[in-house]
Amino acid sequence: SKYVCVFDKSAFKFSHQQRLFRTSIFLSDIFNIKHFKLSDIGEGITEVTVKEWYIKEGDSVSQFDSICEVQSDKASVTITSRYDGIIRKLHYNLDEIAYVGKPLVDIEIDASKGVAPEEDVVETPPMSHEEHTHQEIKGHKTLATPAVRRLAMENNIKLSEVVGTGKDNRILKEDILNYLAKQTGAILPPSPKGEIIPPLPKSETVPAAPKDKARKIPLPVSRPLVFSGKDKTEPITGFHKAMVKTMSAALKIPHFGYCDEIDLTQLVQLREELKPLAQIRGVKLSFMPFFIKAASLGLLQYPILNASLDESCQNVTYKASHNIGVAMDTEQGLIVPNVKNVQVCSVFEIASELNRLQALGSAGQLGTNDLTGGTFTLSNIGTIGGTYTKPVILPPEVAIGALGKIQVLPRFNGKGEVFKAQIMNVSWSADHRIIDGATMARFSNLWKSYLENPASMLLDLK
Protein backbone atom coordinates (compact mmCIF):
# COMPACT_ATOMS: atom_id res chain seq x y z
CA SER A 1 0.00 0.00 0.00
CA LYS A 2 2.90 2.37 0.65
CA TYR A 3 4.02 1.99 -2.97
CA VAL A 4 0.63 3.07 -4.16
CA CYS A 5 0.97 6.20 -2.11
CA VAL A 6 4.44 7.00 -3.45
CA PHE A 7 3.88 6.28 -7.17
CA ASP A 8 1.14 7.61 -9.34
CA LYS A 9 -1.07 4.81 -10.69
CA SER A 10 -0.90 6.04 -14.27
CA ALA A 11 2.88 6.23 -14.13
CA PHE A 12 3.08 2.68 -12.78
CA LYS A 13 0.85 1.35 -15.57
CA PHE A 14 2.89 3.09 -18.23
CA SER A 15 6.18 1.79 -16.85
CA HIS A 16 4.80 -1.75 -16.60
CA GLN A 17 3.48 -1.71 -20.15
CA GLN A 18 6.76 -0.31 -21.44
CA ARG A 19 8.68 -3.11 -19.75
CA LEU A 20 6.43 -5.78 -21.26
CA PHE A 21 6.71 -4.20 -24.70
CA ARG A 22 10.49 -4.24 -24.60
CA THR A 23 10.54 -7.86 -23.42
CA SER A 24 8.25 -8.97 -26.27
CA ILE A 25 10.47 -7.27 -28.84
CA PHE A 26 13.53 -8.99 -27.40
CA LEU A 27 11.92 -12.43 -27.56
CA SER A 28 10.64 -11.96 -31.09
CA ASP A 29 14.14 -10.98 -32.20
CA ILE A 30 15.61 -14.21 -30.85
CA PHE A 31 12.88 -16.80 -31.49
CA ASN A 32 10.83 -17.33 -34.66
CA ILE A 33 8.02 -19.76 -35.32
CA LYS A 34 8.36 -21.08 -38.85
CA HIS A 35 5.60 -22.86 -40.72
CA PHE A 36 7.34 -25.79 -42.39
CA LYS A 37 5.22 -26.37 -45.47
CA LEU A 38 4.77 -29.58 -47.42
CA SER A 39 6.64 -29.03 -50.66
CA ASP A 40 5.65 -30.16 -54.14
CA ILE A 41 6.85 -33.75 -54.63
CA GLY A 42 6.13 -33.82 -58.36
CA GLU A 43 3.98 -36.07 -60.56
CA GLY A 44 1.06 -33.66 -60.12
CA ILE A 45 0.54 -34.82 -56.52
CA THR A 46 -1.47 -32.34 -54.45
CA GLU A 47 -2.19 -34.37 -51.34
CA VAL A 48 -0.56 -37.13 -49.31
CA THR A 49 -1.43 -39.28 -46.30
CA VAL A 50 0.65 -38.92 -43.14
CA LYS A 51 1.73 -42.47 -42.32
CA GLU A 52 4.23 -41.94 -39.50
CA TRP A 53 5.61 -39.13 -37.36
CA TYR A 54 9.26 -39.38 -36.34
CA ILE A 55 8.99 -36.43 -33.94
CA LYS A 56 6.51 -35.04 -31.42
CA GLU A 57 5.76 -31.61 -30.05
CA GLY A 58 8.64 -30.36 -27.90
CA ASP A 59 11.33 -32.40 -29.68
CA SER A 60 14.48 -30.70 -30.93
CA VAL A 61 15.36 -31.24 -34.59
CA SER A 62 18.31 -30.42 -36.80
CA GLN A 63 18.51 -29.87 -40.52
CA PHE A 64 17.93 -33.05 -42.53
CA ASP A 65 16.42 -34.91 -39.56
CA SER A 66 13.45 -37.03 -40.60
CA ILE A 67 10.15 -35.44 -39.64
CA CYS A 68 7.54 -37.80 -41.05
CA GLU A 69 6.71 -40.39 -43.68
CA VAL A 70 3.98 -39.50 -46.16
CA GLN A 71 2.37 -41.62 -48.84
CA SER A 72 0.86 -40.47 -52.08
CA ASP A 73 -0.89 -42.58 -54.68
CA LYS A 74 2.51 -43.14 -56.30
CA ALA A 75 5.15 -43.58 -53.59
CA SER A 76 6.21 -43.09 -49.99
CA VAL A 77 8.43 -40.10 -49.21
CA THR A 78 10.38 -39.19 -46.09
CA ILE A 79 10.11 -35.47 -45.26
CA THR A 80 13.21 -33.96 -43.64
CA SER A 81 13.66 -30.75 -41.70
CA ARG A 82 15.15 -27.61 -43.23
CA TYR A 83 15.66 -25.93 -39.86
CA ASP A 84 17.35 -26.36 -36.49
CA GLY A 85 14.82 -25.79 -33.74
CA ILE A 86 12.04 -27.15 -31.55
CA ILE A 87 8.79 -28.67 -32.82
CA ARG A 88 5.91 -26.61 -31.50
CA LYS A 89 2.92 -28.01 -33.43
CA LEU A 90 1.99 -30.95 -35.64
CA HIS A 91 -0.72 -29.91 -38.06
CA TYR A 92 -1.92 -33.44 -38.88
CA ASN A 93 -2.65 -36.70 -37.10
CA LEU A 94 -1.74 -40.10 -38.46
CA ASP A 95 -3.68 -41.17 -41.58
CA GLU A 96 -4.91 -37.63 -42.16
CA ILE A 97 -4.60 -35.96 -45.56
CA ALA A 98 -1.88 -33.30 -45.84
CA TYR A 99 -1.94 -30.84 -48.72
CA VAL A 100 0.99 -29.52 -50.73
CA GLY A 101 1.81 -25.93 -49.86
CA LYS A 102 0.09 -26.09 -46.46
CA PRO A 103 1.94 -26.08 -43.09
CA LEU A 104 3.07 -29.51 -41.96
CA VAL A 105 4.69 -28.57 -38.63
CA ASP A 106 5.59 -25.40 -36.73
CA ILE A 107 9.25 -25.11 -35.72
CA GLU A 108 10.60 -22.60 -33.21
CA ILE A 109 13.94 -21.41 -34.56
CA ASP A 110 16.81 -19.66 -32.80
CA ALA A 111 17.23 -16.60 -35.01
CA SER A 112 20.66 -15.83 -33.56
CA LYS A 113 22.04 -18.90 -35.36
CA GLY A 114 20.76 -17.85 -38.74
CA VAL A 115 17.52 -18.75 -40.44
CA ALA A 116 17.02 -20.59 -43.72
CA PRO A 117 15.01 -18.82 -46.44
CA GLU A 118 11.27 -18.58 -45.92
CA GLU A 119 10.47 -20.33 -49.18
CA ASP A 120 10.26 -24.09 -49.18
CA VAL A 121 12.57 -24.86 -52.11
CA VAL A 122 12.25 -28.10 -54.03
CA GLU A 123 14.67 -29.27 -56.70
CA THR A 124 13.19 -31.37 -59.52
CA PRO A 125 15.77 -33.59 -61.26
CA PRO A 126 15.56 -34.30 -65.00
CA MET A 127 15.27 -38.07 -64.61
CA SER A 128 13.49 -38.51 -61.29
CA HIS A 129 10.40 -37.16 -59.59
CA GLU A 130 11.50 -37.85 -56.03
CA GLU A 131 11.40 -34.97 -53.58
CA HIS A 132 14.67 -33.05 -53.52
CA THR A 133 15.86 -30.68 -50.82
CA HIS A 134 18.79 -28.39 -50.30
CA GLN A 135 21.57 -29.28 -47.92
CA GLU A 136 23.93 -26.70 -46.45
CA ILE A 137 27.20 -28.41 -45.59
CA LYS A 138 30.40 -26.57 -44.71
CA GLY A 139 29.20 -23.36 -46.31
CA HIS A 140 28.24 -24.75 -49.72
CA LYS A 141 25.00 -26.12 -51.06
CA THR A 142 24.76 -29.86 -51.74
CA LEU A 143 21.84 -31.36 -53.68
CA ALA A 144 20.71 -34.93 -53.01
CA THR A 145 17.50 -36.93 -52.72
CA PRO A 146 16.26 -38.35 -49.41
CA ALA A 147 17.14 -41.83 -50.66
CA VAL A 148 20.72 -40.76 -51.40
CA ARG A 149 21.04 -39.08 -48.00
CA ARG A 150 19.72 -42.23 -46.33
CA LEU A 151 22.23 -44.38 -48.22
CA ALA A 152 25.05 -42.04 -47.20
CA MET A 153 23.94 -42.04 -43.56
CA GLU A 154 23.70 -45.83 -43.42
CA ASN A 155 27.30 -46.08 -44.64
CA ASN A 156 28.64 -43.19 -42.50
CA ILE A 157 29.53 -41.07 -45.53
CA LYS A 158 29.71 -37.27 -45.38
CA LEU A 159 28.04 -35.81 -48.44
CA SER A 160 30.49 -32.92 -48.37
CA GLU A 161 33.24 -35.39 -49.31
CA VAL A 162 31.38 -36.83 -52.31
CA VAL A 163 31.66 -35.29 -55.78
CA GLY A 164 28.26 -35.06 -57.45
CA THR A 165 27.98 -35.92 -61.14
CA GLY A 166 24.34 -34.89 -61.63
CA LYS A 167 22.92 -31.60 -62.78
CA ASP A 168 24.19 -28.64 -60.70
CA ASN A 169 26.65 -31.06 -59.01
CA ARG A 170 23.78 -33.08 -57.61
CA ILE A 171 24.92 -36.19 -55.73
CA LEU A 172 23.43 -39.33 -57.26
CA LYS A 173 23.16 -42.83 -55.86
CA GLU A 174 25.92 -43.95 -58.22
CA ASP A 175 28.23 -41.31 -56.72
CA ILE A 176 27.71 -42.76 -53.24
CA LEU A 177 28.31 -46.31 -54.50
CA ASN A 178 31.47 -45.28 -56.37
CA TYR A 179 32.77 -43.40 -53.34
CA LEU A 180 32.11 -46.35 -51.07
CA ALA A 181 33.75 -48.75 -53.54
CA LYS A 182 36.90 -46.62 -53.59
CA GLN A 183 37.02 -46.42 -49.81
CA THR A 184 36.15 -49.98 -48.83
CA GLY A 185 35.79 -52.04 -51.99
CA ALA A 186 32.31 -53.05 -50.80
CA ILE A 187 29.61 -54.36 -53.13
CA LEU A 188 26.29 -52.59 -52.86
CA PRO A 189 23.11 -53.10 -54.89
CA PRO A 190 21.97 -52.46 -57.50
CA SER A 191 25.33 -52.40 -59.29
CA PRO A 192 27.60 -54.99 -57.72
CA LYS A 193 30.86 -54.99 -59.64
CA GLY A 194 33.05 -57.17 -57.45
CA GLU A 195 35.15 -60.09 -58.50
CA ILE A 196 33.45 -63.14 -59.95
CA ILE A 197 33.65 -65.90 -57.37
CA PRO A 198 34.58 -69.21 -58.97
CA PRO A 199 32.22 -72.13 -58.40
CA LEU A 200 33.02 -74.34 -55.46
CA PRO A 201 34.56 -77.75 -56.13
CA LYS A 202 32.11 -80.60 -55.95
CA SER A 203 33.92 -81.99 -52.92
CA GLU A 204 33.29 -78.80 -51.01
CA THR A 205 29.90 -77.90 -49.72
CA VAL A 206 28.54 -74.73 -48.31
CA PRO A 207 27.89 -75.15 -44.59
CA ALA A 208 24.24 -75.12 -43.87
CA ALA A 209 22.86 -72.61 -41.44
CA PRO A 210 22.15 -74.13 -38.03
CA LYS A 211 18.51 -74.92 -37.60
CA ASP A 212 16.65 -73.98 -34.52
CA LYS A 213 15.31 -77.15 -33.00
CA ALA A 214 12.61 -75.22 -31.24
CA ARG A 215 11.52 -73.45 -34.38
CA LYS A 216 7.86 -72.65 -34.22
CA ILE A 217 5.50 -72.55 -37.14
CA PRO A 218 3.68 -69.20 -37.18
CA LEU A 219 -0.04 -69.62 -36.73
CA PRO A 220 -2.67 -67.27 -38.10
CA VAL A 221 -3.96 -64.83 -35.55
CA SER A 222 -7.61 -65.46 -34.81
CA ARG A 223 -9.52 -62.24 -34.60
CA PRO A 224 -12.88 -62.09 -32.88
CA LEU A 225 -15.71 -61.26 -35.23
CA VAL A 226 -17.29 -57.95 -34.41
CA PHE A 227 -20.67 -57.09 -35.85
CA SER A 228 -21.54 -53.45 -35.36
CA GLY A 229 -24.63 -53.42 -37.54
CA LYS A 230 -23.47 -50.22 -39.27
CA ASP A 231 -21.99 -49.61 -42.69
CA LYS A 232 -18.47 -48.18 -42.77
CA THR A 233 -17.23 -45.70 -45.35
CA GLU A 234 -13.54 -44.99 -45.88
CA PRO A 235 -11.82 -42.75 -48.45
CA ILE A 236 -9.64 -44.38 -51.10
CA THR A 237 -6.07 -43.27 -50.49
CA GLY A 238 -2.47 -44.19 -51.20
CA PHE A 239 -1.68 -46.98 -53.63
CA HIS A 240 -5.34 -48.01 -53.78
CA LYS A 241 -6.07 -44.61 -55.28
CA ALA A 242 -3.36 -45.19 -57.89
CA MET A 243 -4.92 -48.57 -58.70
CA VAL A 244 -8.28 -46.93 -59.37
CA LYS A 245 -6.72 -44.48 -61.84
CA THR A 246 -4.53 -47.09 -63.57
CA MET A 247 -7.22 -49.73 -63.96
CA SER A 248 -9.73 -47.16 -65.21
CA ALA A 249 -7.26 -46.21 -67.94
CA ALA A 250 -6.56 -49.89 -68.66
CA LEU A 251 -10.22 -50.47 -69.55
CA LYS A 252 -9.64 -48.46 -72.71
CA ILE A 253 -7.14 -51.05 -73.98
CA PRO A 254 -8.43 -54.02 -76.02
CA HIS A 255 -6.67 -56.93 -74.33
CA PHE A 256 -5.45 -60.03 -76.16
CA GLY A 257 -4.71 -63.14 -74.05
CA TYR A 258 -2.30 -66.03 -74.63
CA CYS A 259 -1.40 -68.89 -72.25
CA ASP A 260 1.20 -71.66 -72.23
CA GLU A 261 3.07 -73.98 -69.88
CA ILE A 262 6.82 -74.03 -69.26
CA ASP A 263 8.96 -77.01 -68.20
CA LEU A 264 11.36 -75.54 -65.64
CA THR A 265 13.05 -78.82 -64.69
CA GLN A 266 16.51 -77.71 -65.86
CA LEU A 267 16.10 -74.21 -64.44
CA VAL A 268 15.14 -75.60 -61.02
CA GLN A 269 18.33 -77.66 -61.02
CA LEU A 270 20.46 -74.69 -62.15
CA ARG A 271 19.06 -72.42 -59.48
CA GLU A 272 19.82 -74.97 -56.76
CA GLU A 273 23.44 -75.00 -57.93
CA LEU A 274 23.71 -71.20 -58.00
CA LYS A 275 21.88 -70.42 -54.74
CA PRO A 276 24.94 -71.06 -52.50
CA LEU A 277 27.09 -68.75 -54.64
CA ALA A 278 24.47 -66.02 -54.44
CA GLN A 279 24.24 -66.45 -50.67
CA ILE A 280 28.00 -65.96 -50.38
CA ARG A 281 27.51 -62.62 -52.15
CA GLY A 282 24.67 -61.75 -49.80
CA VAL A 283 21.89 -62.07 -52.36
CA LYS A 284 18.78 -64.24 -52.28
CA LEU A 285 18.37 -65.90 -55.68
CA SER A 286 14.80 -66.68 -56.72
CA PHE A 287 13.42 -67.74 -60.10
CA MET A 288 12.25 -64.21 -60.94
CA PRO A 289 15.69 -62.88 -62.06
CA PHE A 290 15.81 -65.65 -64.68
CA PHE A 291 12.26 -64.85 -65.82
CA ILE A 292 13.13 -61.15 -66.09
CA LYS A 293 16.37 -61.69 -67.97
CA ALA A 294 14.75 -64.14 -70.40
CA ALA A 295 11.99 -61.59 -71.03
CA SER A 296 14.59 -58.91 -71.78
CA LEU A 297 16.34 -61.20 -74.28
CA GLY A 298 12.98 -61.79 -75.91
CA LEU A 299 12.22 -58.07 -76.05
CA LEU A 300 15.40 -57.53 -78.03
CA GLN A 301 13.88 -59.69 -80.76
CA TYR A 302 10.33 -58.31 -80.40
CA PRO A 303 10.71 -54.62 -79.40
CA ILE A 304 7.03 -53.90 -80.10
CA LEU A 305 6.28 -55.50 -76.72
CA ASN A 306 8.54 -52.92 -75.04
CA ALA A 307 6.80 -49.95 -76.59
CA SER A 308 4.08 -47.42 -75.78
CA LEU A 309 1.18 -45.98 -77.76
CA ASP A 310 0.23 -42.32 -77.55
CA GLU A 311 -3.26 -41.22 -76.53
CA SER A 312 -4.29 -40.44 -80.10
CA CYS A 313 -3.10 -43.91 -81.24
CA GLN A 314 -1.06 -42.30 -84.00
CA ASN A 315 2.50 -42.97 -82.83
CA VAL A 316 4.36 -45.90 -81.29
CA THR A 317 7.45 -45.26 -79.16
CA TYR A 318 9.93 -48.11 -78.92
CA LYS A 319 11.65 -47.91 -75.54
CA ALA A 320 15.42 -48.32 -75.54
CA SER A 321 15.57 -49.38 -71.87
CA HIS A 322 14.02 -52.56 -70.57
CA ASN A 323 12.56 -51.34 -67.26
CA ILE A 324 10.75 -54.51 -66.26
CA GLY A 325 8.20 -54.14 -63.49
CA VAL A 326 7.46 -56.79 -60.87
CA ALA A 327 4.03 -56.74 -59.23
CA MET A 328 4.27 -56.99 -55.43
CA ASP A 329 1.53 -57.62 -52.89
CA THR A 330 2.14 -55.43 -49.83
CA GLU A 331 0.19 -54.22 -46.82
CA GLN A 332 -0.25 -50.90 -48.64
CA GLY A 333 -1.76 -52.65 -51.66
CA LEU A 334 -0.54 -53.70 -55.09
CA ILE A 335 2.64 -51.92 -56.16
CA VAL A 336 4.75 -52.45 -59.29
CA PRO A 337 8.36 -51.29 -58.90
CA ASN A 338 10.64 -51.94 -61.85
CA VAL A 339 14.21 -53.06 -62.42
CA LYS A 340 15.90 -50.47 -64.60
CA ASN A 341 17.94 -51.29 -67.73
CA VAL A 342 17.61 -55.06 -67.53
CA GLN A 343 19.13 -55.34 -71.01
CA VAL A 344 22.57 -54.49 -69.57
CA CYS A 345 22.19 -56.32 -66.22
CA SER A 346 23.35 -59.80 -65.29
CA VAL A 347 21.08 -62.28 -63.55
CA PHE A 348 22.95 -61.62 -60.31
CA GLU A 349 22.52 -57.84 -60.64
CA ILE A 350 18.81 -58.31 -61.27
CA ALA A 351 18.53 -60.52 -58.17
CA SER A 352 20.35 -57.92 -56.09
CA GLU A 353 18.05 -55.14 -57.27
CA LEU A 354 14.98 -57.29 -56.63
CA ASN A 355 16.15 -57.87 -53.06
CA ARG A 356 16.39 -54.11 -52.59
CA LEU A 357 12.96 -53.42 -54.08
CA GLN A 358 11.32 -56.17 -52.04
CA ALA A 359 12.85 -54.86 -48.81
CA LEU A 360 11.70 -51.31 -49.52
CA GLY A 361 8.28 -52.52 -50.67
CA SER A 362 7.72 -54.47 -47.45
CA ALA A 363 8.68 -51.41 -45.43
CA GLY A 364 6.50 -49.11 -47.56
CA GLN A 365 9.52 -46.96 -48.49
CA LEU A 366 9.68 -47.30 -52.27
CA GLY A 367 10.48 -44.02 -53.98
CA THR A 368 8.80 -42.53 -57.00
CA ASN A 369 11.78 -43.41 -59.19
CA ASP A 370 11.35 -47.10 -58.31
CA LEU A 371 7.66 -47.06 -59.22
CA THR A 372 7.73 -45.07 -62.45
CA GLY A 373 9.24 -45.55 -65.90
CA GLY A 374 8.26 -49.20 -66.38
CA THR A 375 8.13 -50.56 -69.94
CA PHE A 376 7.08 -54.20 -69.43
CA THR A 377 5.66 -56.11 -66.45
CA LEU A 378 5.73 -59.59 -64.94
CA SER A 379 3.34 -60.57 -62.17
CA ASN A 380 4.14 -63.66 -60.11
CA ILE A 381 0.74 -64.74 -58.85
CA GLY A 382 2.19 -68.19 -58.19
CA THR A 383 3.71 -67.07 -54.90
CA ILE A 384 0.15 -66.97 -53.53
CA GLY A 385 -1.39 -69.76 -55.59
CA GLY A 386 -3.16 -70.47 -58.81
CA THR A 387 -1.99 -71.46 -62.27
CA TYR A 388 -3.69 -69.20 -64.82
CA THR A 389 -4.95 -65.64 -64.55
CA LYS A 390 -5.86 -62.75 -66.81
CA PRO A 391 -3.44 -59.90 -66.12
CA VAL A 392 -4.41 -56.31 -66.89
CA ILE A 393 -1.99 -54.14 -68.85
CA LEU A 394 -0.48 -51.18 -66.99
CA PRO A 395 -0.67 -48.17 -69.34
CA PRO A 396 1.32 -46.79 -71.07
CA GLU A 397 2.81 -50.30 -71.40
CA VAL A 398 1.47 -52.66 -74.05
CA ALA A 399 2.12 -56.12 -72.57
CA ILE A 400 2.17 -57.98 -69.26
CA GLY A 401 2.78 -61.56 -68.15
CA ALA A 402 1.40 -63.42 -65.13
CA LEU A 403 3.28 -66.44 -63.77
CA GLY A 404 1.54 -69.32 -62.02
CA LYS A 405 2.91 -71.60 -59.33
CA ILE A 406 5.48 -74.28 -60.13
CA GLN A 407 4.02 -77.77 -59.86
CA VAL A 408 5.51 -81.26 -60.09
CA LEU A 409 3.45 -82.99 -62.80
CA PRO A 410 3.86 -86.13 -64.93
CA ARG A 411 5.03 -85.58 -68.49
CA PHE A 412 6.33 -87.74 -71.34
CA ASN A 413 9.88 -87.53 -72.69
CA GLY A 414 10.94 -88.19 -76.28
CA LYS A 415 10.95 -91.94 -75.65
CA GLY A 416 7.41 -91.98 -74.36
CA GLU A 417 8.53 -92.48 -70.77
CA VAL A 418 6.79 -90.72 -67.91
CA PHE A 419 8.92 -88.47 -65.75
CA LYS A 420 8.41 -85.82 -63.08
CA ALA A 421 8.52 -82.33 -64.54
CA GLN A 422 8.54 -78.88 -62.89
CA ILE A 423 5.69 -77.15 -64.74
CA MET A 424 4.74 -73.48 -64.58
CA ASN A 425 1.92 -71.81 -66.46
CA VAL A 426 2.17 -68.32 -67.93
CA SER A 427 -0.61 -65.97 -69.03
CA TRP A 428 0.13 -63.05 -71.34
CA SER A 429 -1.98 -59.99 -72.09
CA ALA A 430 -1.13 -57.62 -74.95
CA ASP A 431 -2.55 -54.46 -76.47
CA HIS A 432 -4.35 -55.80 -79.53
CA ARG A 433 -4.26 -52.40 -81.23
CA ILE A 434 -0.57 -52.79 -82.09
CA ILE A 435 0.27 -56.42 -81.15
CA ASP A 436 -1.16 -59.41 -82.96
CA GLY A 437 -1.50 -62.94 -81.64
CA ALA A 438 1.34 -64.33 -83.75
CA THR A 439 3.84 -61.83 -82.32
CA MET A 440 2.79 -62.59 -78.77
CA ALA A 441 3.06 -66.35 -79.40
CA ARG A 442 6.52 -66.06 -80.96
CA PHE A 443 7.79 -63.95 -78.08
CA SER A 444 6.36 -66.44 -75.59
CA ASN A 445 8.00 -69.35 -77.39
CA LEU A 446 11.38 -67.60 -77.34
CA TRP A 447 11.03 -66.74 -73.65
CA LYS A 448 9.99 -70.34 -72.99
CA SER A 449 13.02 -71.74 -74.83
CA TYR A 450 15.40 -69.68 -72.69
CA LEU A 451 13.85 -70.99 -69.48
CA GLU A 452 13.52 -74.62 -70.57
CA ASN A 453 17.15 -74.59 -71.75
CA PRO A 454 18.78 -71.96 -69.50
CA ALA A 455 22.23 -72.65 -70.97
CA SER A 456 20.96 -71.24 -74.28
CA MET A 457 20.77 -67.78 -72.67
CA LEU A 458 24.59 -67.72 -72.68
CA LEU A 459 24.55 -67.47 -76.47
CA ASP A 460 22.66 -64.15 -76.39
CA LEU A 461 24.03 -62.56 -73.23
CA LYS A 462 26.13 -59.43 -73.82
C-alpha positions, -999 to 999 in steps of 0.1 A, spaced: 0 0 0 29 24 6 40 20 -30 6 31 -42 10 62 -21 44 70 -35 39 63 -72 11 76 -93 -11 48 -107 -9 60 -143 29 62 -141 31 27 -128 8 14 -156 29 31 -182 62 18 -168 48 -17 -166 35 -17 -202 68 -3 -214 87 -31 -198 64 -58 -213 67 -42 -247 105 -42 -246 105 -79 -234 83 -90 -263 105 -73 -288 135 -90 -274 119 -124 -276 106 -120 -311 141 -110 -322 156 -142 -308 129 -168 -315 108 -173 -347 80 -198 -353 84 -211 -389 56 -229 -407 73 -258 -424 52 -264 -455 48 -296 -474 66 -290 -507 56 -302 -541 68 -337 -546 61 -338 -584 40 -361 -606 11 -337 -601 5 -348 -565 -15 -323 -545 -22 -344 -513 -6 -371 -493 -14 -393 -463 6 -389 -431 17 -425 -423 42 -419 -395 56 -391 -374 93 -394 -363 90 -364 -339 65 -350 -314 58 -316 -300 86 -304 -279 113 -324 -297 145 -307 -309 154 -312 -346 183 -304 -368 185 -299 -405 179 -331 -425 164 -349 -396 134 -370 -406 101 -354 -396 75 -378 -410 67 -404 -437 40 -395 -462 24 -416 -488 9 -405 -521 -9 -426 -547 25 -431 -563 52 -436 -536 62 -431 -500 84 -401 -492 104 -392 -461 101 -355 -453 132 -340 -436 137 -307 -417 151 -276 -432 157 -259 -399 174 -264 -365 148 -258 -337 120 -271 -316 88 -287 -328 59 -266 -315 29 -280 -334 20 -310 -356 -7 -299 -381 -19 -334 -389 -27 -367 -371 -17 -401 -385 -37 -412 -416 -49 -376 -422 -46 -360 -456 -19 -333 -458 -19 -308 -487 10 -295 -507 18 -259 -499 1 -261 -465 19 -261 -431 31 -295 -420 47 -286 -386 56 -254 -367 93 -251 -357 106 -226 -332 139 -214 -346 168 -197 -328 172 -166 -350 207 -158 -336 220 -189 -354 208 -178 -387 175 -188 -404 170 -206 -437 150 -188 -464 113 -186 -459 105 -203 -492 103 -241 -492 126 -249 -521 123 -281 -540 147 -293 -567 132 -314 -595 158 -336 -613 156 -343 -650 153 -381 -646 135 -385 -613 104 -372 -596 115 -379 -560 114 -350 -536 147 -330 -535 159 -307 -508 188 -284 -503 216 -293 -479 239 -267 -464 272 -284 -456 304 -266 -447 292 -234 -463 282 -247 -497 250 -261 -511 248 -299 -517 218 -314 -537 207 -349 -530 175 -369 -527 163 -383 -494 171 -418 -507 207 -408 -514 210 -391 -480 197 -422 -463 222 -444 -482 251 -420 -472 239 -420 -436 237 -458 -434 273 -461 -446 286 -432 -425 295 -411 -455 297 -373 -454 280 -358 -484 305 -329 -484 332 -354 -493 314 -368 -523 317 -353 -558 283 -351 -574 280 -359 -611 243 -349 -616 229 -316 -628 242 -286 -607 267 -311 -590 238 -331 -576 249 -362 -557 234 -393 -573 232 -428 -559 259 -439 -582 282 -413 -567 277 -428 -532 283 -463 -545 315 -453 -564 328 -434 -533 321 -464 -511 337 -487 -535 369 -466 -536 370 -464 -498 361 -500 -488 358 -520 -520 323 -530 -508 296 -544 -531 263 -526 -529 231 -531 -549 220 -525 -575 253 -524 -593 276 -550 -577 309 -550 -596 331 -572 -575 351 -601 -585 335 -631 -599 336 -659 -574 346 -692 -590 322 -721 -584 330 -743 -555 346 -777 -561 321 -806 -559 339 -820 -529 333 -788 -510 299 -779 -497 285 -747 -483 279 -752 -446 242 -751 -439 229 -726 -414 222 -741 -380 185 -749 -376 166 -740 -345 153 -772 -330 126 -752 -312 115 -735 -344 79 -726 -342 55 -725 -371 37 -692 -372 0 -696 -367 -27 -673 -381 -40 -648 -355 -76 -655 -348 -95 -622 -346 -129 -621 -329 -157 -613 -352 -173 -579 -344 -207 -571 -359 -215 -535 -354 -246 -534 -375 -235 -502 -393 -220 -496 -427 -185 -482 -428 -172 -457 -454 -135 -450 -459 -118 -427 -484 -96 -444 -511 -61 -433 -505 -25 -442 -512 -17 -470 -536 -53 -480 -538 -61 -446 -553 -34 -452 -579 -49 -486 -587 -83 -469 -594 -67 -445 -618 -45 -471 -636 -72 -497 -640 -97 -472 -652 -73 -462 -679 -66 -499 -687 -102 -505 -696 -96 -485 -727 -71 -510 -740 -84 -540 -760 -67 -569 -743 -55 -600 -762 -47 -631 -741 -23 -660 -746 -14 -689 -723 12 -717 -722 31 -740 -699 68 -740 -693 90 -770 -682 114 -755 -656 130 -788 -647 165 -777 -659 161 -742 -644 151 -756 -610 183 -777 -610 205 -747 -622 191 -724 -595 198 -750 -568 234 -750 -579 237 -712 -580 219 -704 -547 249 -711 -525 271 -688 -546 245 -660 -544 242 -665 -507 280 -660 -504 275 -626 -521 247 -617 -498 219 -621 -524 188 -642 -523 184 -659 -557 148 -667 -567 134 -677 -601 123 -642 -609 157 -629 -621 158 -656 -647 123 -649 -658 131 -612 -661 164 -617 -680 148 -641 -704 120 -616 -710 146 -589 -718 163 -612 -743 130 -618 -759 122 -581 -761 154 -575 -780 139 -597 -808 103 -583 -804 107 -546 -794 70 -539 -801 63 -555 -767 85 -529 -750 68 -499 -766 41 -474 -758 12 -460 -778 2 -423 -775 -33 -412 -765 -43 -404 -801 -31 -439 -812 -11 -423 -840 25 -430 -828 44 -459 -813 74 -453 -792 99 -481 -789 116 -479 -755 154 -483 -755 156 -494 -719 140 -526 -706 126 -513 -673 108 -545 -663 82 -541 -635 75 -568 -609 40 -567 -592 43 -570 -554 15 -576 -529 21 -554 -498 2 -542 -468 -2 -509 -486 -18 -526 -517 -5 -537 -551 26 -519 -562 47 -524 -593 84 -513 -589 106 -519 -619 142 -531 -624 159 -505 -646 179 -513 -677 176 -551 -675 191 -553 -710 226 -545 -696 222 -563 -662 234 -598 -653 211 -623 -635 230 -616 -603 225 -578 -606 188 -583 -613 185 -605 -582 203 -579 -561 181 -551 -573 150 -573 -566 161 -579 -531 164 -541 -526 130 -534 -541 113 -562 -520 128 -549 -488 117 -513 -495 83 -525 -507 77 -545 -475 87 -514 -454 65 -491 -476 95 -470 -485 97 -473 -523 105 -440 -540 88 -425 -570 118 -434 -592 113 -471 -583 77 -471 -592 77 -451 -625 92 -456 -659 83 -492 -664 81 -506 -699 71 -542 -694 57 -561 -665 57 -596 -649 33 -606 -622 41 -637 -601 7 -647 -589 22 -682 -582 37 -671 -549 2 -670 -535 -14 -698 -556 -32 -705 -588 -20 -715 -623 -37 -692 -648 -49 -656 -645 -59 -628 -668 -34 -599 -661 -44 -563 -669 -20 -541 -688 -5 -512 -670 -7 -482 -693 13 -468 -711 28 -503 -714 15 -527 -740 21 -561 -726 22 -580 -693 28 -616 -682 14 -634 -651 33 -664 -638 15 -693 -620 29 -716 -593 55 -743 -601 40 -778 -599 55 -813 -601 34 -830 -628 39 -861 -649 50 -856 -685 63 -877 -713 99 -875 -727 109 -882 -763 109 -919 -756 74 -920 -744 85 -925 -708 68 -907 -679 89 -885 -657 84 -858 -631 85 -823 -645 85 -789 -629 57 -772 -647 47 -735 -646 19 -718 -665 22 -683 -679 -6 -660 -690 1 -631 -713 -20 -600 -721 -11 -576 -749 -25 -545 -765 -43 -558 -795 -43 -524 -812 -6 -528 -821 3 -564 -811 -12 -594 -830 -15 -629 -816 13 -643 -838 38 -618 -823 28 -626 -788 31 -664 -794 65 -661 -810 78 -640 -781 64 -664 -756 80 -694 -774 114 -676 -773 110 -667 -737 100 -703 -730 130 -717 -748 154 -697 -727 138 -710 -695 135 -746 -706 172 -746 -718 188 -720 -695 222 -726 -710 210 -712 -743 208 -678 -727 246 -677 -727 246 -675 -765 227 -642 -764 240 -626 -732 261 -594 -738 
